[in-house]
Amino acid sequence: MDKLMDSPWFLRITALLLAMLLFLSAKSGDESLNAANSGNMTDIIRDIPVEVYYDDDNLVVTGVPETVDMTIEGPTSFVQTAKQLKDFTVFVDLRNLNMGEHEVMVQVENLYEKVESKLDPAYIEVNIEEKVTRELRVDPEFNERLLAENFVVTSMKSSPERVQITGAKSVIESISYVKATVGGDQGLNETFTQEASVKVLDKDLSKLNVTIEPAEVEVTVEIEEYSREIPISLQQSGTIKDGVVINELTPKTKTVRVFGNKAVIDSLDTLPLEVDVSTLEKSGTIKVKIPVPKGVSRISKEEIEVAADVTPAPVDEEIIEDDSALIESRNFEDVNIVVRGLTESDSYSFLEPENGQILLTVKGLNTYLDALEEKDFQLYVDASDALAGENQLDVQVEGLEDGTWTVSSPIITVNVERT
C-alpha cells in the first residue's frame, strides 16, 4: 500500500479527481445563484389604495373603490422588492371626462418595467357629478323615555342651528333628514347640553356620503316638570253680611301654571278657588291663597288678588220709616239657571257649576219673603252673544221687584255648540 501511495500516478489521479470535484461544486453554486437572480415568480399585493385624478373643486366622483388587488409577475428580486416597498401608484384619471357615467380603466405607474401586473378590478363604473353645497337646519333628537317621571322636554336646539353640506348634486337632492342625536342616563330631570355628530339621511334613513361643516354641533335639551296653564274659577263661601251685596268677584290673575303628575293636571279644567265673603263689607282687593290639589307638586303662585265689587243692599225708604216693617233674608238652594239667546239648533252644557244650579239669597220684607216661591222668579244667563266653546256669562234674576238678591256664583261657565 505504501508503494501505491508513493507512486506518481496515484498522486496525479487523486489531484485530478479533487480538481473535478471542486469544479462541479463551483458550477452548481453559480447556477443556483443565477437561478435566484434570473428566475420568475408570481405574487399578489392586496388592498392597494386607489388615487383619483379629477377636478375636486367643482366635481364629485362616485364608484371608485378605496382599494384594489394586484397580481404581479417577473424576476423574483423585482417582485419581492415591489411588494415590500410599494413604490408604485394605482390610479384612475378622470380629468378629461365629462359629467355622467363612464367605464374607466384602473392604471399603474412607477412599477418596474420587468414586472407585469394585473389589477382586480381592472375596469370600474364611475359617475361624475357637479359638486353642490347647501345650508340646512339641524333637527336635534332625544329619546324621551330617558326622562324622569312627570318631566317633559320643553325645547331642543342646536348650536349652530344650520350646517353646510357638500356632495354630489343627486345626493344633496335626496337629503330628507339632518339629525343630531343626544342621550344620557335614565331619569333625566334637568336641562343639559351635549355634543352630537351630525347625520345626513335619505328618506329610507340611509346615511349619505357627504361632507358636513361643522361635523358636530352642541345640542341643548331643556327639561322641566310637566305643567299646564289652568284658569282660575272663583267660588263663594261663607255667609254674606246683612246689608251687603256682592256684585262681582274678579280674579286679577286669570290663570296659573300647575306642576306635577301629568294625569292629574290633564284632568283639571279649572282650578277652583274659594273666596270667603263673610268678611266683605265694601269694595276692594283681597288676597286669597291657592290650595294645592293632590297630585300637584307646586303652583306658580301661592296666592292671587281678587277684586271684590261690594255695595250695601238698597232698602226701600218706606220700609225704613215703618217701624213695623222687618227686613229679613231667605235662601233658595239649588235654583236652576236658564240659558237664553240660543237658537233651536244650538246646544249647551254647564261646566261650572256642572249641574247648572246655584244658591239664591233674597232680602226684603218678611211678609214678601214668606209668600215668595221659586215660580215667582227666574235665574238666567244671556248667551245670544256667546261664541262656540267655553263662555263665562253673568247670572241675572227676573221677578224680584220687591226685594234684593245675591247668588253664590255671579258668573258661570257654559259650553256652547253652534251649528
Solvent accessible surface area in square Angstrom, and as a share of the most:
residue,aa,sasa,rsa
1,M,167,0.75
2,D,107,0.55
3,K,182,0.77
4,L,98,0.49
5,M,97,0.43
6,D,110,0.57
7,S,31,0.20
8,P,78,0.49
9,W,172,0.60
10,F,68,0.29
11,L,105,0.52
12,R,133,0.49
13,I,98,0.50
14,T,51,0.30
15,A,59,0.46
16,L,109,0.54
17,L,109,0.54
18,L,102,0.51
19,A,56,0.44
20,M,102,0.45
21,L,111,0.55
22,L,128,0.64
23,F,131,0.55
24,L,106,0.53
25,S,68,0.44
26,A,61,0.47
27,K,103,0.43
28,S,63,0.41
29,G,41,0.39
30,D,83,0.43
31,E,99,0.44
32,S,71,0.46
33,L,109,0.54
34,N,90,0.46
35,A,64,0.50
36,A,61,0.47
37,N,87,0.45
38,S,82,0.53
39,G,29,0.28
40,N,110,0.56
41,M,57,0.25
42,T,80,0.47
43,D,39,0.20
44,I,69,0.35
45,I,3,0.02
46,R,146,0.53
47,D,100,0.52
48,I,12,0.06
49,P,91,0.57
50,V,19,0.11
51,E,85,0.38
52,V,44,0.25
53,Y,63,0.24
54,Y,65,0.25
55,D,63,0.33
56,D,78,0.41
57,D,112,0.58
58,N,88,0.45
59,L,34,0.17
60,V,29,0.17
61,V,26,0.15
62,T,48,0.28
63,G,50,0.49
64,V,32,0.18
65,P,42,0.26
66,E,154,0.69
67,T,57,0.33
68,V,3,0.02
69,D,38,0.20
70,M,0,0.00
71,T,47,0.28
72,I,0,0.00
73,E,83,0.37
74,G,4,0.04
75,P,22,0.14
76,T,33,0.19
77,S,52,0.34
78,F,71,0.29
79,V,0,0.00
80,Q,103,0.46
81,T,50,0.29
82,A,0,0.00
83,K,81,0.34
84,Q,148,0.66
85,L,106,0.53
86,K,111,0.47
87,D,77,0.40
88,F,19,0.08
89,T,34,0.20
90,V,1,0.01
91,F,21,0.09
92,V,0,0.00
93,D,50,0.26
94,L,4,0.02
95,R,153,0.56
96,N,146,0.75
97,L,62,0.31
98,N,121,0.62
99,M,116,0.52
100,G,27,0.26
101,E,141,0.63
102,H,46,0.21
103,E,114,0.51
104,V,18,0.10
105,M,93,0.42
106,V,6,0.04
107,Q,64,0.28
108,V,39,0.23
109,E,66,0.30
110,N,109,0.56
111,L,33,0.16
112,Y,64,0.24
113,E,177,0.79
114,K,133,0.56
115,V,9,0.05
116,E,124,0.56
117,S,50,0.32
118,K,150,0.64
119,L,17,0.08
120,D,98,0.51
121,P,52,0.33
122,A,44,0.34
123,Y,123,0.47
124,I,13,0.07
125,E,113,0.51
126,V,4,0.02
127,N,42,0.22
128,I,3,0.01
129,E,26,0.12
130,E,80,0.36
131,K,68,0.29
132,V,34,0.19
133,T,76,0.44
134,R,100,0.36
135,E,83,0.37
136,L,40,0.20
137,R,139,0.51
138,V,4,0.02
139,D,41,0.21
140,P,22,0.14
141,E,66,0.29
142,F,22,0.09
143,N,66,0.34
144,E,101,0.45
145,R,195,0.71
146,L,32,0.16
147,L,21,0.10
148,A,25,0.19
149,E,144,0.64
150,N,47,0.24
151,F,54,0.22
152,V,43,0.25
153,V,29,0.17
154,T,71,0.41
155,S,47,0.30
156,M,65,0.29
157,K,111,0.47
158,S,7,0.04
159,S,73,0.47
160,P,62,0.39
161,E,104,0.47
162,R,114,0.42
163,V,2,0.01
164,Q,74,0.33
165,I,0,0.00
166,T,29,0.17
167,G,5,0.05
168,A,2,0.01
169,K,95,0.40
170,S,59,0.38
171,V,32,0.18
172,I,1,0.00
173,E,107,0.48
174,S,46,0.30
175,I,27,0.14
176,S,56,0.36
177,Y,81,0.31
178,V,7,0.04
179,K,34,0.15
180,A,0,0.00
181,T,65,0.38
182,V,5,0.03
183,G,27,0.26
184,G,42,0.41
185,D,116,0.60
186,Q,133,0.59
187,G,36,0.34
188,L,35,0.18
189,N,80,0.41
190,E,118,0.53
191,T,68,0.40
192,F,40,0.17
193,T,76,0.44
194,Q,65,0.29
195,E,113,0.51
196,A,6,0.05
197,S,67,0.43
198,V,8,0.05
199,K,75,0.32
200,V,2,0.01
201,L,22,0.11
202,D,25,0.13
203,K,157,0.67
204,D,106,0.55
205,L,115,0.57
206,S,55,0.36
207,K,155,0.66
208,L,30,0.15
209,N,134,0.69
210,V,28,0.16
211,T,92,0.54
212,I,29,0.15
213,E,113,0.51
214,P,47,0.29
215,A,59,0.45
216,E,88,0.40
217,V,4,0.02
218,E,84,0.38
219,V,0,0.00
220,T,31,0.18
221,V,0,0.00
222,E,63,0.28
223,I,9,0.05
224,E,88,0.39
225,E,32,0.14
226,Y,29,0.11
227,S,19,0.12
228,R,79,0.29
229,E,81,0.36
230,I,0,0.00
231,P,50,0.32
232,I,9,0.04
233,S,12,0.08
234,L,35,0.18
235,Q,55,0.25
236,Q,30,0.14
237,S,34,0.22
238,G,56,0.53
239,T,111,0.64
240,I,32,0.16
241,K,83,0.35
242,D,122,0.63
243,G,34,0.33
244,V,14,0.08
245,V,19,0.11
246,I,9,0.04
247,N,64,0.33
248,E,69,0.31
249,L,13,0.06
250,T,47,0.27
251,P,17,0.10
252,K,118,0.50
253,T,31,0.18
254,K,122,0.52
255,T,58,0.33
256,V,2,0.01
257,R,84,0.31
258,V,0,0.00
259,F,19,0.08
260,G,3,0.03
261,N,47,0.24
262,K,102,0.43
263,A,78,0.60
264,V,44,0.25
265,I,0,0.00
266,D,63,0.33
267,S,81,0.52
268,L,31,0.16
269,D,111,0.57
270,T,34,0.20
271,L,2,0.01
272,P,63,0.40
273,L,2,0.01
274,E,109,0.49
275,V,1,0.00
276,D,72,0.37
277,V,1,0.00
278,S,35,0.22
279,T,97,0.56
280,L,11,0.05
281,E,103,0.46
282,K,160,0.68
283,S,62,0.40
284,G,37,0.36
285,T,67,0.39
286,I,48,0.24
287,K,139,0.59
288,V,18,0.11
289,K,159,0.67
290,I,12,0.06
291,P,78,0.49
292,V,86,0.49
293,P,40,0.25
294,K,197,0.83
295,G,36,0.35
296,V,12,0.07
297,S,67,0.43
298,R,123,0.45
299,I,21,0.11
300,S,63,0.41
301,K,91,0.39
302,E,151,0.68
303,E,66,0.30
304,I,5,0.03
305,E,67,0.30
306,V,0,0.00
307,A,35,0.27
308,A,6,0.04
309,D,62,0.32
310,V,7,0.04
311,T,59,0.34
312,P,104,0.66
313,A,13,0.10
314,P,101,0.64
315,V,65,0.37
316,D,76,0.40
317,E,132,0.59
318,E,131,0.59
319,I,27,0.14
320,I,114,0.58
321,E,136,0.61
322,D,69,0.36
323,D,136,0.70
324,S,92,0.59
325,A,24,0.18
326,L,98,0.49
327,I,80,0.40
328,E,83,0.37
329,S,57,0.37
330,R,88,0.32
331,N,91,0.47
332,F,12,0.05
333,E,123,0.55
334,D,92,0.48
335,V,8,0.05
336,N,94,0.48
337,I,9,0.04
338,V,55,0.32
339,V,18,0.11
340,R,75,0.28
341,G,43,0.42
342,L,40,0.20
343,T,85,0.50
344,E,185,0.83
345,S,71,0.46
346,D,18,0.10
347,S,53,0.34
348,Y,96,0.36
349,S,54,0.35
350,F,40,0.17
351,L,66,0.33
352,E,43,0.19
353,P,25,0.16
354,E,145,0.65
355,N,100,0.51
356,G,3,0.02
357,Q,54,0.24
358,I,10,0.05
359,L,62,0.31
360,L,0,0.00
361,T,26,0.15
362,V,0,0.00
363,K,28,0.12
364,G,6,0.06
365,L,50,0.25
366,N,39,0.20
367,T,98,0.57
368,Y,47,0.18
369,L,5,0.02
370,D,117,0.60
371,A,77,0.60
372,L,7,0.04
373,E,89,0.40
374,E,90,0.41
375,K,168,0.71
376,D,65,0.34
377,F,14,0.06
378,Q,68,0.30
379,L,0,0.00
380,Y,33,0.13
381,V,0,0.00
382,D,70,0.36
383,A,0,0.00
384,S,58,0.38
385,D,132,0.69
386,A,9,0.07
387,L,136,0.68
388,A,73,0.57
389,G,26,0.25
390,E,119,0.53
391,N,20,0.10
392,Q,125,0.56
393,L,23,0.11
394,D,86,0.45
395,V,11,0.06
396,Q,74,0.33
397,V,25,0.14
398,E,89,0.40
399,G,25,0.24
400,L,16,0.08
401,E,147,0.66
402,D,98,0.51
403,G,18,0.17
404,T,25,0.15
405,W,84,0.29
406,T,13,0.07
407,V,9,0.05
408,S,30,0.20
409,S,22,0.14
410,P,25,0.16
411,I,61,0.31
412,I,1,0.01
413,T,16,0.09
414,V,0,0.00
415,N,37,0.19
416,V,1,0.01
417,E,103,0.46
418,R,88,0.32
419,T,138,0.80
